[in-house]
């Protein structure tokens, strides 16, 4: 199993990605909704890859994805297709 986190600026994009990932058969999805640009993002979900974002560019939602190792590339492609920024 593999896991990674993706940041989304739009709830609509996030929902589209979640729907597509569920159809692909991911093992688990966890959403951290409603991170406002003026609020600090939860550090437990932040990796080094997102720390370069300024508060004005903060993502609106974070999505944690757990997927079979053989399907990680497919899941990453799906996330980026719907506007997510990968953070592994």
N, C-alpha and C positions, 0 to 999 in steps of 0.2 A: 504494500500500500504506500501511496505517496500523498503528501498534502501540501497545499500552497494557499496563499492569501491573495486576493485581488481587490483592488479599490475601484469603486464606481462613483462617478459624479452625479449620475441620474438614477432615480429609483426605477424609472421605466427601463433603462438599459439593464439594470440589475435583474429585474423581473424576467426580461427576455432571456438573459443568460441562465438564470435559475431554471426556467422552463426547459431550455435546450439541454442543460446538464442533466436534469432529471430524466429526460428521454434517452440520454446516453447511458444512464445507469450508474451515476456516481454513487459512492458509498455513503457519503454524508455531506451536508451543506449546513453551514451556520452563518447567519446574517447578523451583523452589528449595525442596526439601522440608525439613521438620524444624527449623524455626526455633523454638527453645524460648523461652518468655517471659523467662528469665534470661540468654539469649545475645543479643548485639547482632545486629541484622539486617544483611545485607550492604548496604553503602552503594551499591554499583553498581546495585542493583535498587530502592533507595529513592528516591522522588521527594518533592517538597515536600508532596504530599497525604497521605503516611503519617507524616510526621515529627511530627504532633501526637499520635500514639498513645503512651500510656505503656508502659513495659515490661510491665506487668501486662495490657495490652490488645493486646500484640503478636500479629500474625497468625501462624498455624501454618505457612502455606505462601504463597509468592508464585508467581504465574503470569504469564508474559509471553506476550502474544498478538499475532500478526501476521496481519492480515486485509486483504482487498481493501477499498478505500475505500468502495465501495458497500454493504458488509456490516458496517461498523463498528457501526452502531446495533443491528443484530441481535445481534452478539457481545456488546456491552455489556449489552443486555437479558438475554441468557442468563446472563452472569456474575452480575448482580444477582439474578436469579431463584433462583440456587443459593447465595445468601448471600455473594457476593464483594463486596469494596469496591474500586471503581475508582480508579485513579491514573494519569492520562495526562500 
